[in-house]
Amino acid sequence: MQKVYNKMPLNTLNELLKEEVKDISLDELHDLSVHFNEETKYLPREYKKDYTESVIKVIVSRFATLKSSRVKYEGKLSEKDAKNINELLEKSNDRIEYILNIIAIYTTYLRKRPIHLPGTVFPGLVTIYSDGKDYYCPVKKFHVDNPNAICRYCISKTTD
């Protein structure tokens, strides 16, 4: 995908993302599912099944929504958002990570939603929640400095 820039119209970003997902195959979505299951293999058993099913379901749903969306977005990217999007695109080491990052960009910068769905249960029985205005994630503070995590790009705020 081409580099995005400060003050790029959000509709332009949407069109670029749609162009990127149009050639993603069912095999690649399956590979993404296998990859995610491998990444979560050390989660406690009592969380793993529901968590992985929830995340994979939302990834596929967001992929399908992006691919078929006719939504028009108002506004333009800020300098910070353009920088973050370019970082996400550059840090993709393989096709699966690239697809995940495209979906994260769509979710965060166009849909203005947290990367994980509100209600997603994490170890410790904590969940992402909303106060009606903002989203809050009780585990973000543990991952925001991890260079392999995308938490720093998520719109959710940290909790105490």
Secondary structure, DSSP 8 states (H G I E B T S, - for coil): -----TT-BHHHHHHHHHHHHTT--HHHHHHHHHHHHHHTTTS-HHHHHHHHHHHHHHHHHHHHHHHH------SB--HHHHHHHHHHHHT--SHHHHHHHHHHHIIIIIS---SS-TT-EETTTEE-EE-SS-EEETTHHHHTT-TT--GGGSS-EE--
